[in-house]
Every structure is written in structure tokens, then in C-alpha cells.
Amino acid sequence: MSSSAVAYARANYPRFLDELKDLLRIPSISTLPEHKDDCRRAATVLVDELKRIGFDQARLIETVGHPLVYAEWLKAPGKPTMLLYGHYDVQPTDPDDEWLTRPFEPAERDGNLYARGAADDKGQVWAQVKALESLMASGGALPVNVRVLFEGEEEVGGEGIANFVASKPPELKANVALVSDTELFAPGLPTLCVGLRGMIYTEIEVRGAKTDLHSGMYGGAAPNPFVALAQMLAKLKDEDGHILIPGFYDGILPPSPEELAAWRSLPFDEESYRLKEVGSRQLVGESGYSVLERTWARPTLDVHGIPGGFTGAGAKTVIPARALAKVSMRLVPGMIPAKSFELYKAYVEKIAPAGVDVEVRLIHSGDPCLIPVNNKYVQAATRALHEVWGKDTVFIRSGGSIPIVGDFDRYLGVPSVMMGFGLPDDNIHAPNEKFHLKNFALGIESIVRFMEESAL
């Protein structure tokens, strides 16, 4: 590999890693109000770094929540414009007692860097920034025009960036977006994600009596919102994982026979997945579908929490006046979030037991997407990854959701290349999140070569 930018990246890797550790020490937890200043501090670090490496237009863009980071370098006439996306916010760290080292004090163990945000997504954001530095420092210019857009609310729905993109600002005019917020299918296997599930995240609130009631005096006559909620949740899907909402599966676009054949050729061991990644006694889900189909190409419905009532030590015999459940659905190509929510809301209201009032609220949503693999930027990424990793690139889907990918397509007409460098066992959103150090280094090189290949 003859790229001078790659040589620069290799020579400066120790510094790059130290800088990443500094960024990881900032507890930019977007969902907790007490970390609002930390989110702004992380954004400011990124702006300052982009200015330092040569982006004189780097700045913060204020939103209803945490600020966006924007920068541009448009000095490559006749070359395409690439929009780089990532997020600097991170998930909360609980349960803290399960971390082997402190979540915001990065620690190296067994070739990995452990910290909250290491893989999701600060490590990958920093790989993008350091690829830009390597190109600028080694040649004095970039091979393509570049716009940078990092957000601080990806973990809480991304309302600020969604509104910004929907306004179709001239700052986002581009030919392709590079999204580094995904993972390799397996260690050492270069991977491009070409499909994402969409999502609707909701709350179901059930109200019974006007106030909490003594269960001895009123039990048997007063409605119990928790019992009603449990009855309703049990009717959302059957024991085989099939969602019972009428019309919910209508219009789904199944994967092609060629795509299914490609998935079957992937190095996937179901028992290892069950034991090492899931850690459960057995796997569940719809019969007749493989694990990859169930996680990549089938919709889901999951309950995430049921806050309320009395949960302290000891006993308190009370019938709560209110119960709440947080419920989400992952959507697949062919499904429209607004339609799916209306079907779900109507069904929940229909199955509500007598004696309670029910309110169904939509918290946030995102569209599913499929990226054609025959566009020239996917092909450029494929060549770059093969050169850096020495293996053929595999195309996968992800069970997760990156709503901004759909927004880029819908509002800007910009296709995305989802080139990420995490691993399936990186524990994102969980204790002991990590980022494989080799992937950080090769990720920088891959982005460098992708930009160079895109200029051809």
C-alpha cells in the first residue's frame, strides 16, 4: 500500500490513540441532563481538532438539544463531495458495578480499549477525523471535497439532526455519506452494512383510580393498571415471537434469494452466538427463519422497562394509580413507521381491559433502509477494504437502526456507505464496552483509501 496518508497514519498511531483516550474521558451522556455541559465539551473538542487539521469552517450548530459539529473543506474542484457522519454522545454506564475498570477512564486489555463510547461511536468518529488529518498532513489537501456532520443526540433519538437535515441546508449538499457506526461481521472480515431496520419507540400509559389505593380495602374492586398492562403486553405477540397486531406484516419486502444465499455463506455459528454473545439458555423467535433473518430482516417487538408502583425494600400493599411500559418495534424494508405506529396504537387501545384508560405515545421513529451495492461509492469502499484488510468484503444488514441514513436519502437524495469497524462482542450499550485497537488503526487506513478511491 503506497499511500503517503496511510504511512502518516501508521507513524502517528500512538498519538491518535492517546487523543482518543482524552475524548473518551468526557462523559458525554446525552440522555442525562447533568451531562449537558459534557456533551458540549465533547463537541467543542471535535470542532477544535477539525480546525487544527485544516477545516477553517468548523463550528457548532445549535439545536433544540445538544449541538451539531459541522465542518467543510471544498477545495477539490471536479471531485465528489463526501459527507462524514458519526456521533459523540454515549449511553449511560449503568450497572456501574459490572465494569472491570471505570467507564470514563480508558483502559487497554488484550488488544482492546475499554471505555464507554469506545466503539459506539467515539472511536469510529476519531478514526474519521484522523483519516482526514492523515490526508491533509501528508499531501496538503484532500482527494475529495468533505463535509463533516457529527451529532450529540444519536442515543436519544436524534431530533436535532433530523430537523437540520429535513431543512435541506446547503451545508449538506453531497454525493455520498460515509457513516462509521456499524461493525464487522467477524474479526478481520471487512464488512459493509447495506441494510438497517427502522424503529418506533413508544410508551404505553395505563391509568386506573385517581390515586394509589390500599390493596386490602380496594383490591377486588379497583382496577390495577399493572395487571391491565401485563395483560395487554401478553397479547402483543405469541409464544413463537409472531407479532399479533393486525396488518403489521403487510408490505414487508423479504430478502432476495441471492442475499439469503450470501448470508448462509457467512462464518456464523449459531451455538457460539447463543453462548458467547447472547448468553441465554436458548434462542427464541419466529420459527422458519434463521437467526440472521430474524435479526436482520424480520420486525420485532420488545418491552424495555415497566417503571412505576412500589419497588423498594420490604412491602407496600398498594394498587398504583398508574403504570407505564416502554415498548419498541424494529421495522424492515417495506414498513412505514407512521403506519406501523397507527396499527399498533389502534390494537393496544382495542385490547385494553375494562376499568382503565390507556394512552399510547410515540417517542421517536426511524425508517428502515436498503443500500444498492452496485453504486460506485460502495464499489470504491469494497476496493479500499480489500486493499487494507487483504480479504473480500462481505455485505450484511444490521438489526439496529441509524435513522439518519434514511434522512440522508429522503431529504438530501444522498446514499450512504456504512463502513464501520466495531465487533459483535464490543458490548455497546452495556458494561465493559470496548474497541479492538487493530480495528481502530485499520479503520483509519480504510477511510483514507476509501476517499482516495472515491476520487478516481
N, C-alpha and C positions, 0 to 999 in steps of 0.2 A: 504494500500500500504506500503510494508515493506522496500522498497529500501532505503538504507542509503544515496544514492546520492540525492534522492528526498527530504529527510529530510534536507540535507545540502542546497539544492536549496531554500527550504522554509525559512530556518533560515537566509539565506543571500540575500533574495529577495530585501530588501531596498537598499543594496549596489549595487546589479545588476542594479536596476533602475537608481540610480544616475550615474553609469558608462555609461549606455545607453544615458542618457541626455548629458553627455560630448561628446559622439560620434556624437550625433545629432547636436551639436553646430558647427561642422565642415561643412562648406558649400561646400561639395564635388560634385559640379555640373559638370558632365563630359563633357557636350556639350559646355561650355563656357570657352574659353582659359584663361581668367583671374582667373579661379579657378583651374588651373593645380596644383599649389602647395598645395591647399586644398585637392585635391584628393590624392596626395602623402602622406599628413599628416594623412588622414584617414587610408590609407593602413598601414602606419608605426605604428599607434596606434594598429591596429589588430595584426601585427607581434609581437609587444612588449608584448601584452596581451597573445598571444599564447605561447610565450617564458616563460612568468611568470608562466603560469599554468602547464608547463612541456613539451612543444613541443620544444625540443632543436634544431630541424631542421627548425624552422620557418624563412622565408626570403621573400624578394621581388624578383619577376621575372620580368625583364623589357620587355616591348612590344613596338610596334610602337606607342602606346598611353599611357594610364595610367597603372601603374604596377599591376601585379597579386600578390596576397598574397598566399603563399604556406607554408604548414607545414605538418609534418608527425610524427606519433607515431606508430611504428610497432613492438611492444613488446608483442603481444598476439599470440604465435605460435599455428597453427592449427585452428585459428579463422578467420572468413571472414574479408575482408578489405572494409571499408566504405569510400566513397569519399563525403565530405561535400561541398556543393556549395551554394554561395549567392553572392550578390554584394553590394559594399559600395558606389557606385555613386548614385546620386539622380537627379531628374528632376529640371529644373528651377522653380522659385517660382511665376512667373507672372500669373495672375494680382495680384500684391502685395497688392493693396488696398482692396482686398476681404478677406484677412487673419484677423481673430479676434485678434490674437497675432502674434508676429514676427516669421517667418517661421524657423529661426535657433536659437530660444530661446524657448526650450521645455516648454510646459505649461500643467498642469493637470486640466481637467474639466470633471465632470460627469463620472468618471471612465475611462477616455481616456487620452492618452498622445498625444498632438498635436505638430507636427513639420514636416518639410519636411524630408522625408525618414523614418518616424516613423514606417510605415508598409511596405514600399517599398524602401529598404529592410533591413535597418539597424537594426530595431527592431528584425527581424527574424534572421539576421546574429548573433546578440548578443545573442539571445536565443540559437543558436547552440554553440557558444563559452562558454556560461555559463553552458550549459549541460555538455560540456567537462570538465569544471572546477569542477563541482559538482561530477562527476565520479572520477576524478583524486584525488580531495581533500579528498573524503570520503573513497576511497579504495586504493589509491596509484597507480592505474592502470586503464586502460580502458578495458571493456569486449570484445571489438573487435579492430582490427587494424584500424587506422584512417589516412586518408589523407585529408587535407583541401585545397580548392581552391576557393578563393574569387576574383572577378574581379571588375574593376572600369570603365567599358565601357558598361554595360548591357543596359543603357538608350540611347546609341548612336550606337548600332549595334553589339558590342562585337567582333570587328575584332581581337583584340589582343588574347583573349582567344580562339577564333575559330582557329587561326593559331597554337596556342600552342597545342590544343587538336588534331588537324589534324596531327601534327608531331608524335603523339603516343609516348610521352615521358614515360620513366619508372616510373616517379613520379606519373603517373595517373593510374597505374595498380590497379584495384579494382574489387570487386564482385558486388557492388551496389552503386549508388549515392543517397544521400539524398539532395533533393532540397527544400529549405524553401523559396518560393517566390510566394506562392499561398494563397488562402483564404478558410475559412469555408463557406459552402453554406448558413448557417444561424447561428445566435448567439447560442453558446452552443452545436452545432451539429458537432461532429468530422467528418472530411472530408478528403478524399484522391482524388486528381486530377489524373485521369488516361488518359486524352486526352488533347492535345493542338492543336490549329490552327497554321499553319505556316504563313509565311508572305513574301510579296515582297513589298519593299518601293521604289518608283520611283519619278523621276522628268520629267515633260514634258516641254520642252522649245520651244517656238514659236517665230520665228524671221520674221519681215516684212521688213520695209525700213531700209536703212543703218544708219539712225539716227532718233531721235524723230522729229516729224513734226507738224506744226501748223494745227489744225483741220479745220480751216476756209479756208486756202489756198489749203489744200491737201485732206480734207475729201470728200469722194465720189469717190476718185481715188486710194488713197494709202491704202494698206491692214492694218487692225487693228489687231495686234496679240491678244489683249484681246478678241475681238469679235470672232476671229477664235478659240481661246482656249475655250471660253464658248460654242461654237457650238460643239466642239469635246467632251467636258466633258458631254454635254447633251446626247450624243449618246453612252456613255459607259454603261448605264443601263436605264431600262424603269421605269415608274412611280410605278410599283409594286416591285421594288428592284431587278428585274432579270437582271443579267449582260449580255450584248449583244455581248460580244466578242465571235466569232465563236469557238466552240470546248472547251470553258473554263470549262464546267462542265463534260467533258468526263473523265471517270475513277474514279469518286468520289465513295468512299466506304460509304454507308449510315449506320447509327447506327442500331444495331440488334433490333428485336422486344423486346427482353429481356431488352436491355438498354433503349429503349423508355419507356417500362413499368416502369422501375425503376425511370426514370425522372418524369413520371406522378405522382409517389408516393411522390415526394419531397414536402416539405412545401413551395410552391411557389404561390404567389398571384399576378396575372398579373397587376391588378389595383394598388396595393401597389407599385409594381416595377415601373410602369409608373409614379406614383405621387411622390414617395419618392426618388427613385434612378435616374430616367431619368429626371423627372420634365418637361415633354413636354405635349402638349395638347392631343396628341395621339401617339401610337406606329406605326411604319411603317415596311415594309419588305415584303418578299415573302409570298404570300397567300398560305394556305395549310400547313404551318409549324407553330408549337408552338414557343413561344418566346425562350425557351431553345434550340430548334432545330436550330432556326435562329442564335442564338449567339454561339452555341457550335459546330454545325455540318453542317453549310452551309457557303460557301465562301461569302466574302463581297468585296465591292469596295467603298472606301471613299476618298474624297478630303479634305486635311488638311490645305491648305493655297494657296493663289494666290498672291505672292508678286510681286511688280513692279508698274510702272506707277506713277501717282501723287496721293498721299493720304493725303496731308497736308491740313491745314485750307484754306478756300477760294477756288478759282477756277484757274485752269490752263488748257487751252484748247489745249491739246497736244495728238497726236497719238503716243503712245510709240513704240519704235522700237522692243521691246522685252517683252514677257510675260512668266511667269513661273507658273506651278502648281505642288504641291506636292501631289502625289496620292499613296495610298497603297491598297493592296488586302490581305485579310486574306484567307488562304488556309486550306483545310480539308484533312483528310486521303485519299490517292489515287491521290492527286495532287502533282506534282513535280515543285518546284519553277522555275527552269530554263525553263521548257516547258511553264509554265503559263506566264512567262515574255515574251517569244518569241511570243506567241499568242497575248498578249496584245500589244506589240510593233508593230507587223505587222498590227493589226487592227487600232491603232492610226495613223500610217503612211498612211493607206488607206483612212481614213475619213478626213484627213487634207484638209481644203479648199484651193482653188487656191490662189496663191499670197504669200504664207508663206512657210518658211522652218521649219521643225519640227525635234527635237532631243528628243529621249526617253532614259533616263538613269536609270540604276538600282543602287540604293544606298546601300541596303543590303537586305538579304533574310534569311529565316529560314524554315526548314521542319516542317510539321505537324507530330504529333506522337500519337500513342495509346499504352498504357502500359497494358500487360496482368495482370489480377487481381489474377491469380492463382499462381504467383511465391511466393516463401517462404518469401521474404522480404516484399512484400505487405501484406502477411498474418501476419507477425510479427508486422508490423505497425498497422494493424487492431486490434490486441490483445492489443497493447500498448495504443492506443487511447481509446479503450473501458474501459480499467482499469482507465485511468486518467479522462476521461470525463463522465464515467458512462452511455454511450449510444452507440448504434450500429453505426458503421462507415458507411457513405454513400459515394458512388463512383460517381464522377461527371467529366465532362470535363470543360475546360476553353476556353472562346473565345479568350483569349490572346495568346501570343507567348513567349516561352522561348527557343530560338534557341539552347542553349547549351544542352538541353535534347536530341535533335536529334543528336547533335555532339557526345555526350557520347555514344549513341547507335551505330552510323555509324562508328566512328573511333576506339572506345575502346571496343565495344560489352558490354557496361555496362548499365543495366537497371536502371531506376530512380524511386525512391519513392518520389512523390511530396506531401510533408506534410507541408502545410502552415497554418498560424494562423491569417491571416487578415480577415476582414469582407467586405461584398459587399459595405457598405457605408463608407469605410475608406478614400474616396476622394484621392486615389492615383493619381498622376499627376495633381492634382487640388488644389486650395486653401484649407486650413484647413485640410490637411492630418492628420490622427490620427491612433493610435494603441490602441486597447482595453487592458487595463492593466491586466485584468484577463487572456486574451489570451496570453500575454507575459509570465505570470507566468506558466500557464498550458502548454504553448508551450515548455518551458524548461523541465518540467516534462515529457512531451510526448516524447521528443527526448531522454532523459535519458532512459526511459522504452523501447523505440524502439531499442536502442543499446543493452540493456540487453537482450531483446527478440531475437535479431538477433544473439546473441552468443550461443543460445541454440541449 
